[in-house]
Amino acid sequence: MCGIVGYVGANDACPFLITGLQRLEYRGYDSAGIATYRPGEGIRTTRVAGRVQELETAVKSRSMVGSLGIGHTRWATHGPATEANAHPHLGGNGILALVHNGVIENYESIKQSLLAKGYHFASQTDTEVVAHLAAECLKTRLADPNQEPNIGVYVEAVQETLAQLRGTYGLVLMFRQFPDLLIAARCGSPLVIGVGKGEQFVASDTSPLVGFTEKIIYLADHQIAVIRPDSIQVVHRDQGRVRPEIQTLSAQSQDVNLDGFEHYMLKEIYEQPDSIRNALRGRIDRDDATAKFGGLNLTPQQLRSVQRIILTGCGTSWHSALVGEYLIEELARMPVEVEYASELRYRNPPVDHKTIVFGITQSGETADTLAALREMKRKGHHTLAICNVIGSSIAQAADGGVYLHAGPEVGVASTKAFTSQLTVLSMLALYFGRLRFLSFEAGLRIIDQLEKLPEAVEEALQTHTQVKSIAHRFHAATNFLYLGRNFNFPTALEGALKLKEISYIHAEGYPAAEMKHGPIALVDENTPSVFIVPKGTVYDKVLSNLQEVKARGGPVIAIVDHFDQQVANLADEVIQIPAVEDFLQPVVASIPLQLLAYEIAILRGCDVDKPRNLAKSVTVE
C-alpha cells in the first residue's frame, strides 16, 4: 500500500515524480504529495487530500522545480485522508523530508519521547514521528547545524533511526544540506532503485521506472542505499557494505499504459489469453507428459516424499488456492489444506515435517502472506511462492517458487493474476500427479487441454456485448448471489468478490447445494442469482439448485457451455462459454464474471481501477 518515488540528478525531478505517482496510484489514492529541493529555498512541499491529478494541478501553480525530489501517494493507516496527513513529512525545522510505506508499531512511545524534547506534530501519522526522530538523531551528530555536511554522519543518523523502529518500512529521505543525496531504507516494504546516467530513481515498484531506465536494483530487507547522481552505495545492517546486483527491467511502456482501453481493469481482462500463454510458456513437457518448473528448488525425489500441501493467501489469491485444493487432490491424490494467511500467521496448527507450504500472491508484498510463510519457514517447512512480481519480498523470502509472468497488474481488483494463478496451479497438479499416480496418457490429455486454454479464454471474451446488456438489466440490484459446485464453488466466491470490490453491491458466493441450508431465505424477485453451471460431473445437481431458486421467483443469470438448451429454458439470462474440462472451468467461467462486475460498476459510476477503501498491494496487517 502507498506508493513512493524519488529522483536525484541534473534534470527537473517533477516530471518523473508526477508520472511515477500516476503509475503508482493503484497502491493508494486518498492523498498525495511531493517535496523538491531548490537552491536558496531549501525543501519545498506540495500536498493534497485527493488524487494525483489534483496534486499535478497544485504543483503547476507553484514553483516546484528542483533536481532532487521525493513523492508519495497514500492509503490511509494512521489518520484520515487530509492534507496534514499526506506525505512527504518534514523533520525538525525542515532539515529533512521523508516518505514512508508500512506501519511503525512503536510510533506512539517514540512520539511521547519527542514531545518531551519539544517537537511539535502537525499530523496523526506514524510517518511524521519517523521524520522528527531522524531529525533528532541527526541533530545530536551535528554540533553546528551549518557545518560542512558529511554524508557518513547522515547515514549514521538514519541507521540510528531505523534501529529504534519496530514494524515495516520503505523509507526515502532527502536533506536540506544535501541537494544531491537520497537515502533509501527497506524492511518489509519494497523499494527499487533505477540506475541511470548522471541520475538515479527510486520507487516502491518497477512501474514508475519504465521508460526512464532499463537497469534496476532491488533493495533487500535491512539494506540502506546512499544514492547520488553518479553513485549508489548499499549497506546492510549486519553485513556492512554490499555489492548491489544490477538487473534488467523487462517491462515495456505498453505494460503500464492504458494502450487504448478505458480502464486498466478492462485492459487486463483482455490480456488474459496472453498472460495464460506466458504462464504456460516453457513449462510443458510432452516427452514426459508433465509440467516442469525451474524454481521449486526441490528434487523430484524430495517432492515425492511430500505428504501434505498447505496453500495460503488472501482475497483473490485465497480463492485460487481453493481451486488449487480441488486440482491437486483430484489429479495428484495428495491432501491439501487452504489457509487464510492472516489466520495462519497466528495459529499454531500441527504440521508434520513432510508438509510444504505455498504462498500465493500477485504482488509478492502481502504482509499477512509474507508473515505466514516466514512462520512456516521458521518451523522448518519448505516454503514456495506463486508470485507475479520478480524481486518482491515473498519471492526473496521463500525457498523457491513459480513466477506468473502475467505482466504488471494495475487494476486493484485482480483479473489476469487470478487466471494465471489457476493456470500455474493446474500445472503443479499435473506435475505432482505425474510424480505419483497419473498415467502418461492422462498427463498428455491434461496438456492438450491446457494448451487450448488461451483460445477458450479468447472465445469467452466474446461474451462482452451480451454481458453488457445483462449489466444494464441488473445494475440497480442491491444484492447478488453467486452459486457453483465442485471446481466452480471458488469461482462463485471470486465472482462475488469482484462485484463487491468495484461496484459496492453486496454479493455472496456459496456452494449451490448449501442454498437450502439458509441463504435461500434471501431469494426474491430483486436478488439475482448467478449460477455457474457448465457441463460436468455435478451438472445435474446444480441444475436442481437452479430450479429451487426459480421456484421462489428469483431471477437467474446462468453461465453455461455452448448449446446448452436445457438451462436456457430455465434461466432469465444465459451466457455461453466454450466447453473445457472440469478442472479448467474456473479459468473460462471467471471471464464473464469479471466483465459483469466491470460493466455494472461502470453503470453505477464507480471508479473501477481505484475502488474506495482498497489498495492493490496490502503491505500492512
C-alpha positions in Angstrom: 0.0 0.0 0.0 1.1 3.6 -0.7 3.5 4.5 -3.5 7.0 6.0 -3.3 9.1 7.8 -5.9 12.3 9.7 -5.7 14.8 11.4 -8.1 18.3 12.8 -7.9 20.2 14.0 -10.9 20.7 17.0 -13.2 17.2 17.3 -14.6 13.9 18.6 -13.1 12.6 16.0 -10.7 8.9 16.9 -11.1 8.1 15.2 -14.4 9.3 11.9 -13.1 7.7 12.3 -9.7 4.2 13.1 -11.1 4.4 10.4 -13.8 5.7 7.9 -11.2 2.9 8.7 -8.8 0.3 8.4 -11.6 1.6 4.9 -12.3 1.6 4.0 -8.5 -1.8 5.5 -7.7 -3.3 2.0 -7.6 -1.3 1.4 -4.4 -3.0 4.3 -2.6 -5.1 7.3 -3.7 -6.6 9.2 -0.8 -3.8 11.8 -0.7 -0.5 12.6 -2.5 2.4 15.0 -2.3 5.9 15.8 -3.4 9.0 17.6 -2.0 11.7 19.1 -4.1 15.0 20.9 -3.3 15.6 24.3 -4.8 18.9 26.1 -4.2 18.4 29.1 -2.0 15.0 27.9 -0.9 15.7 24.5 0.6 13.0 21.8 0.7 9.5 22.8 -0.6 6.5 20.6 -0.4 3.1 20.4 -2.1 0.5 18.0 -0.7 -3.2 17.4 -1.4 -6.0 15.3 0.0 -7.2 13.6 -3.1 -5.9 12.1 -6.3 -2.6 12.6 -8.1 -4.4 14.6 -10.8 -5.2 17.2 -8.1 -1.6 17.2 -7.0 -0.4 17.8 -10.6 -2.7 20.8 -10.8 -1.4 22.1 -7.4 2.2 21.6 -8.5 1.7 23.6 -11.7 0.5 26.6 -9.6 3.7 26.6 -7.6 7.4 26.7 -8.4 8.5 23.1 -7.5 11.4 22.9 -9.9 14.4 21.1 -8.4 16.9 18.4 -9.3 16.2 16.4 -6.1 12.7 15.2 -5.1 10.6 12.6 -3.4 6.9 11.8 -3.8 4.2 9.7 -2.3 0.6 8.6 -2.9 -1.2 7.4 0.3 -3.5 4.7 1.5 -4.5 5.9 5.0 -3.5 3.9 8.0 -2.8 6.4 10.8 -5.3 9.3 10.5 -7.8 10.2 7.8 -7.1 11.4 4.3 -6.2 15.0 4.9 -3.5 17.4 3.6 -1.8 17.4 7.0 -1.5 13.6 7.0 -0.3 13.4 3.4 3.4 12.7 2.7 6.2 13.9 2.5 6.7 14.9 6.1 9.3 17.3 7.4 11.6 16.5 10.3 12.8 19.0 12.9 12.7 22.6 11.5 12.7 21.3 7.9 16.2 19.8 8.0 14.9 16.8 6.1 11.8 15.4 4.4 10.8 11.7 4.0 8.2 9.4 2.6 7.2 6.1 4.1 5.3 2.9 3.3 4.5 0.5 6.0 3.5 0.7 9.7 5.6 1.7 12.6 4.2 -0.2 15.6 6.0 1.6 18.4 5.4 5.1 17.0 3.4 6.2 20.0 6.1 5.7 22.5 8.7 7.4 20.2 6.2 10.3 19.8 5.9 10.8 23.5 9.7 11.0 23.9 9.9 13.5 21.1 7.1 15.6 22.5 9.1 15.8 25.8 12.0 17.1 23.8 10.0 19.9 22.3 9.0 18.5 18.9 5.5 19.5 17.6 3.4 17.3 15.4 1.1 18.6 12.6 -0.3 15.2 11.6 -1.7 12.0 13.1 0.7 9.7 11.2 3.4 7.4 12.3 5.5 8.8 9.4 5.9 12.2 10.9 7.2 10.5 14.1 10.0 8.9 12.0 10.8 12.3 10.3 11.3 14.0 13.7 13.2 11.0 15.1 15.6 11.2 12.1 16.0 14.9 12.7 16.8 14.3 16.4 19.3 11.6 15.6 20.9 14.0 13.0 20.9 16.9 15.5 22.9 15.0 18.0 25.6 14.4 15.4 25.9 18.0 14.2 27.4 20.3 16.7 26.9 23.1 14.3 23.8 22.8 12.0 25.6 24.9 9.5 28.9 23.0 9.5 30.2 21.4 6.2 28.0 18.4 5.7 29.4 14.9 5.9 27.5 12.0 4.2 28.7 9.5 6.8 27.0 11.5 9.6 23.7 11.4 7.7 24.0 7.7 7.1 24.7 7.0 10.8 21.8 9.2 11.8 19.5 7.1 9.5 20.9 3.9 10.9 20.3 5.0 14.5 16.7 6.0 13.5 16.0 2.6 12.0 17.4 0.8 15.0 14.6 2.3 17.1 11.7 1.4 14.8 9.6 -1.6 15.2 7.4 -2.5 12.2 7.7 -2.3 8.5 9.0 0.4 6.3 10.2 1.6 3.0 11.7 5.0 3.5 13.3 7.6 1.3 14.8 10.7 2.8 16.2 14.0 1.4 18.1 16.6 3.4 18.3 20.4 3.3 22.1 20.4 3.3 22.5 17.9 0.6 20.9 18.9 -2.8 22.3 15.7 -4.4 21.6 12.9 -1.9 18.7 10.5 -1.3 18.9 7.8 1.4 16.5 4.8 1.0 15.9 2.0 3.5 13.8 -1.1 3.5 12.3 -3.5 6.0 9.3 -5.5 4.8 8.1 -2.9 2.3 9.6 -2.9 -1.2 11.9 -0.4 -2.8 13.6 -0.5 -6.2 16.4 1.8 -7.4 16.5 2.8 -11.1 20.1 3.2 -12.3 20.6 6.0 -14.8 23.4 8.1 -16.3 24.0 11.1 -14.1 20.7 10.5 -12.5 19.1 7.9 -10.3 15.5 6.9 -9.4 13.7 5.3 -6.5 10.2 3.7 -6.5 8.2 1.2 -4.5 7.8 -1.0 -7.6 9.1 -1.0 -11.1 6.2 0.6 -12.9 7.3 4.2 -12.4 10.8 3.4 -13.8 9.6 2.1 -17.2 10.8 4.5 -19.9 13.2 6.2 -17.6 15.8 3.5 -17.1 16.5 -0.2 -18.1 18.6 -1.1 -15.1 17.3 -1.7 -11.6 18.4 -2.7 -8.1 16.1 -4.4 -5.7 16.8 -3.4 -2.1 16.6 -6.3 0.4 15.4 -6.0 4.0 17.7 -4.2 6.3 19.6 -2.5 3.5 20.2 1.2 3.2 21.0 2.8 -0.2 23.0 6.0 -0.4 22.0 7.4 -3.7 23.8 10.3 -5.6 23.6 11.2 -9.3 26.7 9.2 -10.2 26.8 6.6 -7.5 24.8 4.1 -5.4 26.2 2.5 -2.3 24.3 -0.2 -0.4 24.9 -1.0 3.2 23.4 -3.9 5.1 22.6 -3.6 8.8 24.6 -6.7 9.7 26.9 -7.3 6.8 28.1 -3.7 6.2 28.7 -2.5 2.6 27.4 -4.9 0.0 27.7 -5.0 -3.8 24.3 -4.5 -5.3 23.1 -6.7 -8.1 22.0 -4.7 -11.1 19.2 -6.3 -13.1 17.5 -5.5 -16.4 14.0 -4.0 -16.2 11.9 -6.2 -18.6 8.6 -4.2 -18.5 7.7 -2.2 -21.6 5.8 1.1 -21.8 2.6 -0.6 -23.0 2.6 -2.7 -19.8 1.9 0.3 -17.6 -0.2 2.4 -20.0 -3.8 2.0 -20.9 -3.0 1.1 -24.5 -6.3 2.3 -25.9 -8.6 0.8 -23.2 -10.8 3.0 -21.0 -9.6 1.3 -17.8 -6.7 -0.8 -16.6 -9.2 -3.5 -15.4 -10.7 -3.9 -18.8 -7.3 -3.9 -20.4 -6.1 -6.6 -18.0 -9.3 -8.7 -18.6 -8.5 -8.7 -22.3 -4.8 -9.5 -21.7 -5.7 -12.9 -20.2 -5.2 -15.1 -23.3 -1.6 -13.7 -23.4 -1.0 -13.9 -19.7 -2.1 -17.5 -19.7 0.2 -18.3 -22.6 3.1 -16.6 -20.7 2.3 -18.8 -17.6 2.4 -21.9 -19.8 5.4 -21.0 -21.8 8.4 -23.3 -21.3 6.6 -25.3 -18.6 5.0 -28.1 -20.7 7.0 -31.3 -21.2 5.2 -33.5 -23.7 8.1 -36.1 -23.7 7.3 -36.9 -20.1 3.6 -35.8 -20.2 4.2 -33.5 -17.3 4.9 -29.9 -16.3 8.4 -28.6 -15.4 9.4 -25.8 -13.1 12.9 -24.5 -12.6 12.4 -22.7 -9.3 11.0 -25.2 -6.8 14.4 -26.0 -5.5 13.4 -29.5 -4.5 14.3 -32.6 -6.4 11.6 -35.0 -7.7 12.6 -37.4 -5.0 12.1 -34.8 -2.3 8.7 -33.8 -3.8 7.6 -37.4 -4.0 8.1 -37.8 -0.2 5.8 -34.8 0.5 2.6 -36.0 2.3 0.6 -32.8 2.5 0.4 -29.3 0.9 -0.7 -26.1 2.6 -1.9 -23.3 0.2 -2.2 -19.9 1.8 -3.1 -16.5 0.5 -5.5 -13.5 0.9 -8.5 -12.3 -1.1 -8.4 -13.4 -4.7 -5.3 -15.5 -4.1 -7.2 -17.4 -1.4 -9.9 -18.2 -4.0 -7.2 -19.5 -6.4 -5.9 -21.6 -3.5 -9.3 -23.2 -3.1 -9.3 -24.2 -6.8 -5.8 -25.5 -6.2 -7.0 -27.7 -3.5 -9.5 -29.3 -5.8 -6.9 -29.6 -8.6 -4.1 -31.2 -6.6 -6.4 -33.6 -4.7 -8.1 -34.6 -7.9 -5.0 -35.1 -10.1 -2.3 -35.9 -7.6 -4.4 -37.6 -4.8 -2.5 -35.5 -2.2 -4.2 -34.0 0.8 -4.3 -30.2 0.6 -5.3 -27.5 3.2 -6.2 -24.0 2.3 -5.5 -21.3 5.0 -6.2 -17.6 5.1 -2.7 -16.2 5.6 -4.0 -13.7 8.1 -5.1 -16.6 10.3 -2.2 -19.0 9.6 0.4 -16.4 10.8 -1.2 -16.5 14.3 -2.2 -20.1 14.5 -0.1 -23.0 15.7 -1.5 -25.9 13.7 0.0 -29.4 13.9 2.0 -29.6 10.7 4.3 -32.6 10.1 7.7 -32.4 8.6 6.5 -33.8 5.2 4.4 -30.8 4.5 5.3 -28.0 2.1 3.7 -24.5 2.1 2.8 -22.5 -1.0 2.1 -18.8 -0.5 0.0 -17.4 -3.4 0.2 -13.6 -4.1 0.1 -11.3 -7.0 2.3 -8.5 -5.6 4.6 -10.6 -3.5 4.3 -8.0 -0.8 1.1 -9.0 1.0 2.1 -8.6 4.7 -0.1 -11.5 6.0 1.1 -14.0 3.4 4.8 -12.9 3.9 4.4 -13.4 7.7 2.7 -16.8 7.3 5.5 -18.1 5.1 8.1 -16.8 7.4 6.4 -18.5 10.3 6.2 -21.8 8.5 9.8 -21.5 7.3 10.9 -20.8 10.9 9.3 -24.1 11.9 11.4 -26.0 9.3 8.9 -26.3 6.4 9.9 -25.8 2.8 8.1 -22.6 1.6 7.3 -21.9 -2.0 5.8 -18.8 -3.7 3.4 -18.5 -6.6 4.0 -14.8 -7.3 3.8 -12.3 -10.2 6.4 -9.7 -9.1 10.1 -10.6 -9.6 12.3 -9.5 -6.7 9.3 -9.0 -4.3 9.6 -9.6 -0.6 7.8 -13.0 -0.8 9.9 -14.1 -3.8 13.0 -13.3 -1.8 11.8 -14.9 1.5 10.5 -18.2 0.0 12.8 -21.2 -0.5 11.6 -21.4 -4.2 8.6 -20.9 -6.3 6.9 -20.1 -9.6 6.5 -16.7 -11.3 3.3 -16.0 -13.1 4.8 -13.8 -15.8 1.4 -12.0 -16.1 2.9 -8.6 -16.5 2.0 -5.6 -14.3 -1.5 -5.7 -13.0 -2.6 -2.1 -12.2 -6.3 -2.5 -11.6 -6.9 -3.0 -7.9 -9.4 -5.9 -8.5 -7.3 -8.8 -9.7 -8.2 -10.4 -13.0 -5.3 -11.7 -15.1 -3.3 -12.6 -12.0 -6.2 -14.8 -10.8 -6.4 -16.8 -14.0 -2.6 -17.0 -14.2 -2.5 -18.4 -10.7 -5.1 -21.0 -11.7 -3.0 -22.0 -14.8 0.1 -22.4 -12.6 -1.8 -24.5 -10.0 -3.2 -26.7 -12.8 0.4 -27.4 -14.0 1.5 -28.0 -10.4 -1.3 -30.5 -10.0 -0.2 -32.2 -13.2 3.4 -32.3 -12.0 2.5 -33.8 -8.6 0.1 -36.2 -10.3 2.8 -37.5 -12.7 5.2 -37.9 -9.7 2.6 -40.2 -8.1 -0.4 -42.0 -9.8 -1.2 -40.1 -13.0 -0.6 -42.2 -16.2 1.4 -40.9 -19.2 -1.8 -40.9 -21.3 -3.7 -38.9 -18.7 -0.9 -36.4 -18.5 -1.0 -35.9 -22.2 -4.8 -35.3 -22.1 -4.3 -32.7 -19.5 -1.6 -31.0 -21.5 -3.8 -31.0 -24.6 -6.5 -29.1 -22.5 -4.0 -26.7 -21.0 -2.7 -25.8 -24.5 -6.2 -25.0 -25.7 -6.9 -22.8 -22.7 -5.8 -19.4 -24.2 -8.1 -19.9 -27.2 -11.0 -20.8 -24.9 -10.5 -17.6 -22.9 -10.4 -15.6 -26.2 -13.7 -17.1 -27.1 -15.1 -16.3 -23.6 -14.2 -12.7 -24.1 -16.7 -12.5 -27.0 -19.5 -12.6 -24.4 -18.7 -9.0 -23.5 -21.5 -7.4 -25.6 -24.1 -9.8 -24.1 -22.7 -9.3 -20.6 -23.1 -5.5 -21.0 -26.7 -6.0 -21.8 -27.2 -8.1 -18.7 -25.5 -5.5 -16.6 -28.0 -2.9 -17.8 -30.8 -5.1 -16.6 -29.5 -5.8 -13.2 -27.1 -2.9 -12.2 -29.7 -1.4 -9.8 -29.8 -4.6 -7.7 -28.5 -4.3 -4.1 -27.8 -8.0 -3.5 -26.4 -10.8 -5.7 -25.9 -14.5 -5.0 -23.2 -16.4 -6.9 -23.5 -20.2 -6.9 -21.4 -23.1 -8.1 -20.3 -26.6 -7.1 -17.0 -28.5 -7.1 -14.4 -26.6 -9.0 -16.8 -23.7 -9.5 -17.6 -23.1 -5.9 -14.4 -21.0 -5.6 -15.3 -19.4 -8.9 -18.6 -18.2 -7.3 -16.7 -16.7 -4.4 -14.4 -14.9 -6.8 -17.3 -13.6 -8.9 -19.0 -12.2 -5.8 -15.7 -10.6 -4.6 -15.2 -8.8 -7.9 -18.7 -7.4 -7.8 -18.3 -6.2 -4.2 -14.8 -4.7 -4.8 -15.7 -2.4 -7.7 -19.5 -1.9 -7.7 -20.1 -1.8 -3.9 -23.0 -4.2 -4.3 -23.4 -6.7 -1.6 -22.7 -10.2 -3.1 -22.2 -13.6 -1.6 -20.7 -16.8 -3.1 -21.9 -20.2 -2.0 -21.8 -23.8 -2.9 -25.0 -24.2 -4.8 -26.2 -27.1 -2.6 -25.8 -25.0 0.5 -28.6 -22.6 -0.6 -31.3 -24.7 1.0 -29.4 -24.6 4.4 -30.1 -20.9 4.9 -29.2 -18.5 2.1 -32.3 -19.4 0.1 -34.1 -17.1 2.5 -32.5 -14.2 0.7 -34.0 -15.2 -2.7 -36.7 -12.8 -4.0 -37.6 -11.1 -7.3 -35.0 -8.3 -6.7 -32.0 -10.6 -5.9 -30.3 -12.0 -9.0 -28.5 -15.4 -8.6 -25.6 -16.1 -10.9 -25.3 -19.8 -11.4 -22.0 -21.3 -12.8 -23.3 -24.4 -14.4 -21.2 -25.7 -17.3 -21.5 -29.4 -18.2 -19.5 -31.7 -15.8 -19.8 -34.2 -13.0 -22.2 -32.1 -10.9 -24.2 -30.5 -13.8 -27.5 -32.2 -12.9 -27.1 -31.3 -9.2 -26.5 -27.6 -9.9 -29.5 -27.7 -12.3 -31.7 -28.8 -9.4 -30.4 -26.0 -7.2 -31.1 -23.5 -10.0 -34.7 -24.8 -10.2 -35.0 -24.2 -6.4 -34.3 -20.5 -6.9 -36.6 -20.2 -9.9 -39.4 -21.8 -7.9 -39.1 -18.9 -5.4 -39.2 -16.2 -8.1 -35.5 -15.3 -8.1 -34.0 -14.1 -11.4 -31.2 -16.3 -12.7 -28.1 -15.5 -14.7 -26.6 -18.8 -15.9 -23.1 -19.4 -17.2 -23.2 -22.5 -19.4 -21.5 -24.4 -22.1 -22.3 -23.6 -25.7 -25.6 -25.1 -27.0 -27.0 -25.9 -23.5 -30.7 -25.5 -24.3 -31.8 -27.2 -21.0 -30.5 -24.3 -18.9 -31.6 -21.7 -21.5 -35.2 -22.8 -20.9 -34.9 -22.1 -17.2 -32.7 -19.1 -16.7 -33.6 -15.4 -17.3 -30.2 -14.7 -18.9 -27.7 -17.2 -20.3 -24.0 -16.6 -21.0 -22.5 -19.3 -23.2 -18.8 -20.1 -22.8 -16.6 -22.7 -24.5 -16.7 -26.2 -23.0 -13.5 -27.3 -21.2 -12.6 -30.0 -18.8 -13.9 -29.6 -15.2 -10.6 -28.6 -13.8 -10.2 -25.6 -16.2 -13.8 -24.3 -15.9 -12.9 -21.7 -13.2 -10.5 -20.0 -15.7 -13.0 -19.8 -18.5 -16.1 -19.1 -16.3 -14.3 -16.2 -14.5 -14.1 -14.2 -17.7 -17.8 -13.2 -18.0 -17.9 -12.8 -14.2 -15.1 -10.2 -14.4 -16.9 -8.5 -17.3 -20.2 -8.4 -15.4 -18.6 -6.8 -12.4 -16.9 -4.3 -14.6 -19.9 -3.3 -16.6 -22.2 -3.0 -13.5 -19.6 -0.8 -11.8 -19.4 1.5 -14.9 -23.2 1.9 -14.9 -23.1 2.8 -11.2 -20.5 5.4 -11.8 -17.8 3.7 -9.8 -14.0 4.1 -10.3 -13.2 0.5 -11.3 -9.5 0.9 -11.2 -9.4 2.6 -7.8 -12.3 1.3 -5.7 -12.9 3.0 -2.4 -11.1 1.9 0.7 -8.9 -0.6 -1.3 -5.4 -0.7 -2.5 -3.5 -3.1 -4.7 -0.6 -4.2 -2.6 -1.7 -4.8 1.0 1.6 -4.3 2.9 0.0 -3.7 6.3 -1.7 -6.1 8.7 
